[in-house]
C-alpha cells in the first residue's frame, strides 16, 4: 500500500506542478510533511535538497527517489523494499511529464500561434517564479532561522558563513563561472567550516 501511495502522491505532484523541480519543491515539502512527517523531518528534507542539487540528474527525480527510498525502507525493512519505493516515487514524478510532453509535442505546432496558448504561457511564468521563490524562502528559513526570527541570528557564525558563501556564489554566477566550480567551492567550504566547527 505504501508503494501505491508513493506512486500516486508523486504522480499528483508531477501532473499539477509546472516549472520544473524547484516549482515542485513546495508541494513535495507539504506532501512529505502530511504523509511521512514522522519518517522524514523538514530539516532532513532540506539537507537532501542540497544533496539533490549537487548530484547528477533532475532535481525532482532525485527528491522523489530519496523520499521513495526512505518510505520503502520503512514499509519493507530491507534494500529491495527501499529500491521499490524509490522506483514507485520516481516513476510517479516522471510519468506525467512524459505523457504531457508527448501530447504537447504532437499539438504544439498547431496551436503555438493561438492567443489562448500564448496567454496561458504568459500566466504560467509569474506563477512558476512565485513557486520557486516560495521554495527558496522555505529553505532559507529552515537553514538560517529554524526557531523563528531573532536579532541574535546576526551574531551566529552560521549566518555570516552562509551570507558570505551566498555573496561569493552570486558574484561567481554573474561572472558566468561554470556550475561545477560553484558546487565544488561550496562543498569544499562546507567541509572546511564543518571541520573547524563553524557550522
C-alpha positions as CSV (number, residue, x, y, z in Angstrom):
1,X,0.0,0.0,0.0
2,X,2.9,2.4,0.8
3,X,4.2,1.9,-2.7
4,X,0.9,2.8,-4.4
5,X,0.7,5.8,-2.1
6,X,4.2,6.9,-3.2
7,X,3.4,6.5,-6.8
8,X,0.0,8.3,-6.6
9,X,1.5,11.1,-4.5
10,X,4.3,11.8,-6.8
11,X,2.1,11.3,-9.9
12,X,-0.2,14.0,-8.5
13,X,2.8,16.3,-7.8
14,X,4.1,15.7,-11.3
15,X,0.8,16.3,-13.1
16,X,-0.2,19.5,-11.3
17,X,3.2,21.3,-11.0
18,X,4.6,23.4,-13.8
19,X,8.0,24.9,-13.9
20,X,10.3,22.0,-13.0
21,X,11.8,20.7,-9.9
22,X,12.1,23.9,-7.9
23,X,8.4,24.7,-8.6
24,X,7.6,21.2,-7.2
25,X,9.6,21.7,-4.0
26,X,6.8,23.4,-2.0
27,X,4.4,20.7,-2.9
28,X,6.9,17.9,-2.2
29,X,7.6,19.5,1.2
30,X,3.9,19.7,2.1
31,X,3.0,16.2,0.9
32,X,6.0,14.7,2.7
33,X,5.2,16.5,5.9
34,X,1.5,15.5,5.7
35,X,2.1,11.8,4.8
36,X,5.5,10.8,6.1
37,X,6.5,13.6,8.5
38,X,7.4,11.1,11.2
39,X,9.9,9.4,8.8
40,X,11.4,12.5,7.1
41,X,11.8,15.6,9.1
42,X,11.8,19.0,7.4
43,X,15.5,19.5,8.2
44,X,16.5,16.2,6.6
45,X,14.4,17.1,3.5
46,X,16.2,20.5,3.4
47,X,19.6,18.6,3.6
48,X,18.6,16.4,0.8
49,X,17.7,19.5,-1.3
50,X,21.5,20.3,-1.1
51,X,22.4,16.7,-2.0
52,X,19.9,16.6,-4.9
53,X,21.3,19.9,-6.2
54,X,24.9,18.7,-6.2
55,X,24.3,15.2,-7.7
56,X,23.7,14.3,-11.3
57,X,20.1,14.2,-12.6
58,X,17.0,16.3,-12.4
59,X,16.2,17.8,-9.0
60,X,12.6,16.5,-8.8
61,X,13.6,13.0,-9.7
62,X,16.4,13.0,-7.1
63,X,13.9,14.2,-4.4
64,X,11.3,11.6,-5.4
65,X,14.0,8.8,-5.3
66,X,15.1,9.9,-1.9
67,X,11.6,10.1,-0.4
68,X,10.7,6.7,-2.0
69,X,13.8,5.1,-0.6
70,X,13.1,6.2,3.0
71,X,9.4,5.3,2.8
72,X,10.1,2.0,1.0
73,X,12.7,1.0,3.6
74,X,10.2,1.8,6.4
75,X,7.5,-0.3,4.7
76,X,9.6,-3.3,3.9
77,X,12.7,-3.0,6.1
78,X,15.3,-4.1,3.5
79,X,17.2,-2.9,0.5
80,X,14.8,-4.3,-2.1
81,X,11.9,-2.5,-0.3
82,X,13.9,0.7,-0.4
83,X,14.6,0.2,-4.2
84,X,10.9,-0.5,-4.9
85,X,9.9,2.7,-3.0
86,X,12.4,4.7,-5.0
87,X,11.2,3.2,-8.2
88,X,7.5,3.9,-7.5
89,X,8.1,7.5,-6.4
90,X,10.4,8.2,-9.4
91,X,8.0,6.7,-11.9
92,X,5.2,8.7,-10.3
93,X,7.0,12.0,-10.8
94,X,8.3,11.2,-14.3
95,X,5.3,9.7,-15.9
96,X,3.1,12.9,-16.0
97,X,5.8,14.9,-17.7
98,X,6.4,12.1,-20.2
99,X,2.7,11.9,-21.1
100,X,2.3,15.7,-21.3
101,X,5.4,16.2,-23.4
102,X,4.1,13.6,-25.9
103,X,0.8,15.3,-26.2
104,X,2.3,18.8,-26.3
105,X,4.8,17.8,-29.0
106,X,2.0,16.4,-31.1
107,X,-0.2,19.5,-30.7
108,X,2.2,22.5,-30.1
109,X,2.9,23.3,-33.7
110,X,-0.8,23.5,-34.5
111,X,-1.6,25.8,-31.5
112,X,1.5,27.8,-30.8
113,X,0.1,30.9,-32.5
114,X,-3.1,30.7,-30.6
115,X,-3.8,33.7,-28.3
116,X,-5.1,31.3,-25.6
117,X,-1.9,29.3,-25.6
118,X,0.2,32.4,-25.6
119,X,-1.9,33.8,-22.7
120,X,-1.6,30.6,-20.7
121,X,2.2,30.6,-21.1
122,X,2.4,34.3,-20.1
123,X,0.3,33.5,-17.0
124,X,2.3,30.4,-16.0
125,X,5.7,32.3,-16.0
126,X,5.0,34.5,-12.9
127,X,3.3,31.6,-11.1
128,X,6.4,29.5,-11.6
129,X,8.7,32.3,-10.4
130,X,6.4,32.6,-7.3
131,X,6.6,28.8,-6.6
132,X,10.4,28.9,-6.9
133,X,10.7,32.0,-4.6
134,X,8.5,30.2,-2.1
135,X,10.8,27.2,-2.1
136,X,13.9,29.4,-1.7
137,X,12.3,31.2,1.3
138,X,11.4,27.9,3.0
139,X,14.9,26.7,2.6
140,X,16.4,30.0,3.9
141,X,14.0,29.9,6.9
142,X,14.9,26.3,7.8
143,X,18.6,26.9,7.4
144,X,19.0,30.3,9.0
145,X,16.1,30.8,11.3
146,X,14.7,27.4,12.2
147,X,13.5,28.6,15.6
148,X,12.0,31.9,14.3
149,X,13.5,35.3,13.7
150,X,15.5,36.9,16.5
151,X,18.2,39.6,16.2
152,X,20.7,37.1,17.7
153,X,20.9,35.2,14.4
154,X,23.1,38.0,13.1
155,X,25.7,37.1,15.7
156,X,25.9,33.4,14.8
157,X,28.7,32.1,12.7
158,X,26.3,30.1,10.5
159,X,24.5,33.2,9.4
160,X,27.7,35.0,8.4
161,X,29.2,32.0,6.7
162,X,26.0,31.4,4.8
163,X,25.8,35.1,3.8
164,X,29.5,35.1,2.7
165,X,29.0,32.0,0.7
166,X,25.9,33.4,-0.9
167,X,27.7,36.6,-1.8
168,X,30.6,34.7,-3.3
169,X,28.3,32.4,-5.3
170,X,26.3,35.4,-6.5
171,X,29.4,37.1,-7.9
172,X,30.6,33.8,-9.4
173,X,27.1,33.3,-11.0
174,X,27.2,36.8,-12.6
175,X,30.7,36.2,-13.8
176,X,29.4,33.1,-15.7
177,X,31.6,30.6,-13.7
178,X,30.7,27.0,-14.6
179,X,28.2,25.5,-12.1
180,X,30.5,22.5,-11.3
181,X,33.1,25.0,-10.0
182,X,30.5,26.7,-7.8
183,X,29.4,23.3,-6.4
184,X,33.0,22.2,-5.7
185,X,33.8,25.5,-4.0
186,X,30.6,25.3,-1.9
187,X,31.3,21.7,-0.9
188,X,35.0,22.5,0.0
189,X,34.0,25.5,2.0
190,X,31.3,23.5,3.9
191,X,33.8,20.7,4.7
192,X,36.4,23.2,5.9
193,X,33.9,25.2,8.0
194,X,32.4,22.0,9.4
195,X,35.9,20.6,10.3
196,X,36.7,23.9,12.0
197,X,33.4,23.7,14.0
198,X,32.0,26.9,12.5
199,X,28.8,25.2,11.2
